[in-house]
């Protein structure tokens, strides 16, 4: 993950058309194998963006890994793709309000996350990918509990 962040200043691979819905579908299948107790609910509308496939795949995978890490054993993770956006919602404890402004900072680990595996780089990579593609990423507490993170790619690469 540190290498991914360090590469940000280097010349990126050439952008190409990427089906965001297919990237999300493949990422769900990879994560599902590692967390068989978590239920994944997908709502994937065809969405074409222009970007670097490997970095987009990494960002979507990081969002899903994060959501499953915070999901209870028999929890549910919802993934939605629409118009260049990927929204991932978990039903875990949610991010404390005080931590929300910092979750995309490098090495930031909320006090509730310090005993869990991770480096504090996964969501920083998501933000880096979003910005490299002219987009952004937001995190919010979801109504009814959990966290909702939306990755927006504007498609300019």
N, C-alpha and C positions, 0 to 999 in steps of 0.2 A: 504494500500500500504506500509506503514511503517513496518507493521508486516511481509509482504512478504520479504522486504529487510533484516530485522533482522533475519529471518530464514535461511539466506544464509549459515551461519556457522554450522547449525545443520545437522544431518544425513538426507539426502534426501530420499524420497520414492524410492522404487526400480524402476529402469528404465524398460520400456517395449517397444515393437514395437508400433509406433504411425503413423497413416496415416496423414501426414501433410496436404494433400489436403482436407481431411474430416474435420480436425480441422479448417482450413481456411473457408470452406463452412459453417460450423456451426456458426463460429464467424461472418461471413457476415450476416447471418440470424438474429442473435441477435442484431447487430448494426443497421441493416435495419429497425427494428421495432422502434428504437429510433430516427432515422433520415430518415423519409419516403421521404423527398424531395431530398435526395442525391441518385444518380444513382451509383450502384456498377457494375463494369465490371470485371468478373472473368475469369482467364485462369489457371485452376487448373489441373496440370498433376499429376498422381498418384506418391506419394513420401513417402517412408517409412523411418522413422528415429527411433532410439532407444533413449528413454528419458522418462522423468516424464510427463505424459499427462497433469496434472493440471497446471504445470508451463508453458508448451508450449502453452496451451490454453490461459493462462493469457497474455503471451507475444504477441501472435497474436491479441488477443482482444485489448490490449493496443495500438498496431500499428494502428488498424482500428479506435479506439476511437480518437486517435490523428489526423488521416487523416480527419475524419468527422468534428472534431472540427474546423479545419482550412479550410474546404471546404465552398464555397459560398452556399447559400440556395438551388440552383438548380444545385449544383456541381456534379462532377464525381470522384469516387475513383476507382482505378484499383488495383486488387490483382492478383499476379501471383505466382504459386508454381511450382518449378522445382528442382529436385535433392537435396533435403534437404534445399532449400532456399524459403523464403517467401519475396516477394517484394511488397510493398504497395506504391502507388503513388497518391498524391492528386493534385488538380489544384488550390490550394489556393495561398497566397502571397509568399510562400517559406520561407525558413529560411535564415536570413541574414548571409553572409559569416563570419562575426565576431562571430556569435553564434554557427556555425556548430561544432567547436571542443568541445563544452560544453554541447550539448543537451542531452547526456547520463549521465551527472553527477547528483548525488542526489541533489534535491531541486533547480536545475538550472531552472530559468525562464527567457527567453529572455524578453527584455523590452516590446516588442510587445505582449507578453503573460500575462503580469502582471495584466491586467484587466479582464482576462478570468478565468473561473473556472479551478481548477486543483492544484495539490500540487507540481509539479516538480519531481514526482517520477515515472510516467508511463514509460518513456523511460529508466530510470535507471534500472527498473525491466526488461525491454527487454534486456538490455546489460547483466544483471546478469544471466538471463536464457540462453542467447547465450553462455556466458563463461562457465556456469555450464555444458553445453552440448558440450564443446570443439569447439565452433564456435565463431561467432562474429556478429557485427551489424555495418552498415554504414549508414550515412545520406548524401544526396547531393541535391543540387538544380537541379531540373529537367529541361530539355530543354523545353522551351515554358512556364515555370512558374510552381510553385508548388514545392513539395518535394518528393523525392524518398528515402525510407528507405528499406534496405535489411537485413533481419535476416537470418543468416546461421547457421545451426545445422549440425555438422558432424556425428551425430548418435551414438557416443560412449557412450552417457549418462553421 
